[in-house]
Amino acid sequence: MTYFVYMLKCVSSVKKRTYVGYTKDLDKRLEKHNNNKGAKYTKGNKWKIIYKKKFLSKNKAMSFEYILKNNKKKRLQIFNKHK
């Protein structure tokens, strides 16, 4: 099974807001975030995918998600590439 770690950028806010998660289906997950059915943090805003990385196991995806969520410097670099 294929999993993706992704990073979203908020397009409906002036603030620099990002969200990191993992999923099996990127399109469905983005649709949920944009329709207020995703994570609580993403509700009420519109999002676009600015980063994705593919993994062949759920454990590897979850491990990388944890690393990316906690690496503010890397998240800011990704964000700045997609202004």
Secondary structure as GFF3:
##gff-version 3
##sequence-region A 1 83
A	DSSP	beta_strand	3	10	.	.	.	ID=ss1
A	DSSP	beta_strand	18	23	.	.	.	ID=ss2
A	DSSP	alpha_helix	26	34	.	.	.	ID=ss3
A	DSSP	three_ten_helix	40	42	.	.	.	ID=ss4
A	DSSP	beta_strand	47	55	.	.	.	ID=ss5
A	DSSP	alpha_helix	58	70	.	.	.	ID=ss6
A	DSSP	alpha_helix	72	81	.	.	.	ID=ss7
###
